[in-house]
């Protein structure tokens, strides 16, 4: 029976064979590697991946799809909302190894998934995700550009990221109304040591009114923490590079 895409789950199923081959090529899976796929759907990407790694763990919320996937002999199916999955616990299935995480993420909750995975980055080797193109543009954006924002700053302190593949709407069934792309995210081997809660609060405050100079937003936040160091508040949030946000978080934590 044909599975009807469910709008509430943001389902768009990848169907272009050449795009699937290109994605698998970008991931470059090897036999025996611990790999977790988020949102396998109709297994368009799942099948070529499992053929290469031998066994694959998949996370699927749709119970009908999860039931169908359980019939595959090489898949370990976790039927769950991905935001409830403890990836650090999941990684214990492969003692001493870091996991590779892949997936065509639901566009309506892509940012929450990315932030959720930040909590488990210590057990991750790399991540390859299909996302809305404009989201990836924001993830990899440089300072002083229109795409540079909270998402850029929150992720770039912890990952090296690159846009590796453009994916047009007609590659899906049903086609989304936006362009898509695939991003590669590799955790930095020696990330700056920061208090994540402080950093997150700082960045959210800075970009809360991105058109205003930071004196009107971050200035009050720093004043409340009795910050007496040097930081140029006569800039807008989008003009400050990631390393300066990191240094500021370290100075006030």
C-alpha positions as CSV (number, residue, x, y, z in Angstrom):
1,X,0.0,0.0,0.0
2,X,1.3,3.4,-0.9
3,X,2.1,5.6,2.1
4,X,0.5,9.0,2.0
5,X,2.8,11.8,3.2
6,X,1.6,13.3,6.4
7,X,1.7,17.0,6.6
8,X,1.8,17.1,10.4
9,X,5.1,15.2,10.3
10,X,6.5,17.5,7.5
11,X,7.0,14.4,5.2
12,X,8.6,14.9,1.8
13,X,10.1,11.7,0.5
14,X,13.3,11.7,-1.5
15,X,12.8,10.0,-4.8
16,X,15.5,11.2,-7.2
17,X,18.0,8.3,-7.7
18,X,20.9,10.6,-8.8
19,X,20.5,12.8,-5.8
20,X,20.4,9.8,-3.5
21,X,23.6,8.6,-5.0
22,X,25.2,12.0,-4.5
23,X,24.2,12.1,-0.9
24,X,25.5,8.6,-0.2
25,X,28.7,9.7,-1.9
26,X,29.0,12.8,0.3
27,X,28.5,10.7,3.4
28,X,30.9,8.0,2.3
29,X,29.7,5.2,4.6
30,X,32.1,2.3,5.4
31,X,31.3,-1.2,6.5
32,X,30.7,-1.6,10.3
33,X,30.5,2.2,11.0
34,X,27.9,3.0,13.7
35,X,25.3,5.1,11.9
36,X,22.0,6.6,13.0
37,X,19.4,7.9,10.5
38,X,16.7,10.3,11.5
39,X,13.4,10.1,9.6
40,X,14.1,7.2,7.2
41,X,10.6,7.5,5.7
42,X,10.3,5.1,2.7
43,X,14.0,4.1,3.0
44,X,15.2,5.8,-0.1
45,X,18.4,6.8,1.6
46,X,18.2,4.0,4.2
47,X,18.7,1.1,1.8
48,X,21.9,2.3,0.1
49,X,23.3,3.2,3.5
50,X,22.6,-0.1,5.1
51,X,24.0,-1.9,2.1
52,X,27.3,-0.2,2.8
53,X,27.5,-0.2,6.6
54,X,25.8,-3.6,7.2
55,X,23.4,-2.5,10.0
56,X,21.7,0.8,10.6
57,X,19.8,2.3,13.5
58,X,16.8,4.4,12.4
59,X,14.6,6.8,14.3
60,X,11.0,7.1,13.0
61,X,8.0,8.8,14.5
62,X,5.4,7.6,12.1
63,X,4.1,4.3,13.5
64,X,3.0,3.0,10.0
65,X,6.5,3.6,8.6
66,X,8.2,2.2,11.7
67,X,6.2,-1.0,11.4
68,X,7.2,-1.3,7.7
69,X,10.9,-0.6,8.6
70,X,10.8,-3.4,11.3
71,X,10.3,-5.9,8.5
72,X,13.8,-5.1,7.2
73,X,16.3,-7.5,8.6
74,X,19.2,-5.0,8.9
75,X,17.5,-2.2,10.7
76,X,17.2,-1.4,14.4
77,X,14.1,0.8,14.6
78,X,13.6,3.4,17.4
79,X,10.0,4.5,17.2
80,X,10.1,8.0,18.8
81,X,10.1,11.7,18.4
82,X,13.7,12.5,17.7
83,X,13.6,15.3,20.2
84,X,13.1,12.7,22.9
85,X,15.9,10.5,21.9
86,X,19.0,10.4,24.1
87,X,21.8,10.1,21.5
88,X,24.4,9.7,24.2
89,X,22.6,6.7,25.5
90,X,22.0,5.4,21.9
91,X,25.8,5.6,21.3
92,X,26.5,3.1,24.1
93,X,25.3,0.4,21.6
94,X,28.8,0.9,20.0
95,X,31.2,1.0,22.9
96,X,34.3,3.1,22.2
97,X,33.0,4.5,18.9
98,X,31.4,7.7,17.9
99,X,28.2,7.7,15.8
100,X,27.6,9.1,12.4
101,X,24.2,10.8,12.2
102,X,22.3,11.3,8.9
103,X,18.8,12.2,7.8
104,X,16.3,14.2,5.8
105,X,15.1,16.3,8.7
106,X,11.5,17.5,9.0
107,X,11.8,21.2,7.9
108,X,9.3,22.4,10.5
109,X,11.5,21.3,13.4
110,X,15.0,21.3,11.9
111,X,16.4,24.0,14.3
112,X,15.2,22.3,17.5
113,X,16.7,19.0,16.2
114,X,20.1,20.7,15.6
115,X,20.0,22.3,19.1
116,X,19.0,18.9,20.6
117,X,22.0,17.2,19.0
118,X,24.3,19.9,20.5
119,X,23.7,18.3,23.8
120,X,25.1,15.0,22.5
121,X,27.9,16.3,20.3
122,X,30.6,14.5,22.4
123,X,29.4,11.1,21.0
124,X,29.1,12.2,17.3
125,X,31.7,11.7,14.6
126,X,29.9,13.7,12.0
127,X,26.4,14.7,10.8
128,X,25.0,14.9,7.3
129,X,21.5,16.4,7.0
130,X,19.1,17.4,4.3
131,X,17.6,20.7,5.2
132,X,15.9,23.7,3.7
133,X,18.5,25.6,1.7
134,X,17.9,28.9,3.5
135,X,18.5,27.2,6.9
136,X,21.9,25.8,5.7
137,X,22.7,29.3,4.4
138,X,22.2,30.6,7.9
139,X,24.2,27.8,9.5
140,X,27.3,28.5,7.4
141,X,27.0,32.3,7.1
142,X,29.8,34.7,7.7
143,X,29.5,37.8,10.0
144,X,28.2,41.0,8.5
145,X,25.9,39.1,6.1
146,X,22.1,39.0,6.1
147,X,22.1,35.2,6.8
148,X,24.3,35.5,9.8
149,X,22.3,35.1,13.0
150,X,21.7,33.1,16.2
151,X,21.8,29.7,14.3
152,X,25.2,30.6,12.8
153,X,26.7,31.6,16.1
154,X,25.2,28.7,18.1
155,X,26.5,26.1,15.7
156,X,29.8,27.5,14.5
157,X,31.4,27.5,17.9
158,X,31.1,23.7,17.9
159,X,31.1,22.5,14.3
160,X,33.0,22.9,11.1
161,X,30.2,23.0,8.5
162,X,29.8,23.1,4.7
163,X,27.0,23.1,2.2
164,X,27.9,20.0,0.1
165,X,24.9,19.5,-2.3
166,X,22.0,21.5,-3.7
167,X,18.7,19.5,-3.9
168,X,15.8,20.9,-6.0
169,X,12.1,20.5,-5.0
170,X,11.4,18.0,-7.8
171,X,13.7,15.5,-6.1
172,X,10.9,14.8,-3.6
173,X,7.4,13.3,-3.5
174,X,5.5,15.5,-2.8
175,X,7.8,18.4,-3.8
176,X,8.3,21.0,-1.0
177,X,7.8,24.6,-1.9
178,X,11.5,25.4,-1.1
179,X,14.9,24.5,-2.3
180,X,16.9,22.0,-0.2
181,X,20.5,21.2,0.4
182,X,22.8,18.8,2.3
183,X,25.1,20.1,5.0
184,X,28.1,18.3,6.5
185,X,28.7,19.1,10.2
186,X,32.0,17.9,11.8
187,X,32.4,18.5,15.6
188,X,35.6,20.5,16.3
189,X,38.3,18.4,17.9
190,X,39.1,21.1,20.5
191,X,36.1,23.4,20.9
192,X,36.4,26.4,23.1
193,X,35.5,25.7,26.7
194,X,32.3,27.6,27.6
195,X,29.3,27.4,29.8
196,X,26.7,26.5,27.2
197,X,23.8,28.0,29.1
198,X,25.6,31.3,29.4
199,X,26.6,31.3,25.7
200,X,23.1,30.4,24.6
201,X,21.6,33.2,26.7
202,X,24.1,35.7,25.5
203,X,23.6,34.9,21.9
204,X,19.8,34.9,22.2
205,X,19.9,38.3,23.9
206,X,22.3,39.7,21.3
207,X,20.0,38.7,18.4
208,X,16.7,39.5,20.1
209,X,16.6,42.9,18.2
210,X,19.2,42.4,15.5
211,X,18.7,45.8,13.9
212,X,19.5,47.7,17.1
213,X,23.1,48.2,18.3
214,X,24.1,45.9,21.1
215,X,24.2,48.6,23.7
216,X,20.4,48.4,23.7
217,X,20.2,44.7,24.2
218,X,23.4,43.0,25.2
219,X,24.5,46.0,27.2
220,X,21.9,45.5,29.8
221,X,22.6,41.8,30.0
222,X,26.3,42.5,30.6
223,X,25.5,45.2,33.1
224,X,23.3,42.8,35.1
225,X,26.4,40.5,35.3
226,X,28.7,43.3,36.4
227,X,30.9,42.8,33.3
228,X,33.7,45.3,33.4
229,X,35.8,44.1,30.4
230,X,36.2,45.5,27.0
231,X,33.6,44.7,24.3
232,X,32.4,47.0,21.5
233,X,28.7,47.5,22.0
234,X,28.4,50.0,19.2
235,X,27.8,47.2,16.7
236,X,24.8,45.2,15.6
237,X,24.7,41.5,16.6
238,X,25.4,40.4,13.0
239,X,28.7,42.2,12.9
240,X,30.3,40.3,15.8
241,X,32.3,37.1,14.8
242,X,31.8,33.9,16.6
243,X,35.1,33.9,18.4
244,X,34.2,37.3,20.0
245,X,30.9,35.8,21.3
246,X,32.8,32.9,22.7
247,X,35.4,35.1,24.4
248,X,32.7,37.2,25.9
249,X,30.8,34.1,27.3
250,X,34.1,32.9,28.8
251,X,34.7,36.3,30.4
252,X,31.3,36.4,32.2
253,X,30.7,32.7,33.1
